């Protein structure tokens, strides 16, 4: 399993733990929202970090200072993270649109 897949699984498990949190108290609901927000923020930050690391390693590879296999691994890992982030974004937008179409 690649690091990108593990990160996606970590985000999924964080989202599941948020959805299973008790909803009886307003404070618990606020903590759940913060926790989900923090999980999304960590995932987005991790994706950006991987993209920047892959870019830096690619530049080093072009200059002859990095192993080509390491460059390819970093770029593929960054690509997987970006695809996961795009999929999560698409699901969030889809969910928002579905909720906005609901009758009040």
Order of alpha helices (4+ residues) and beta strands (2+ residues): alpha-alpha-alpha
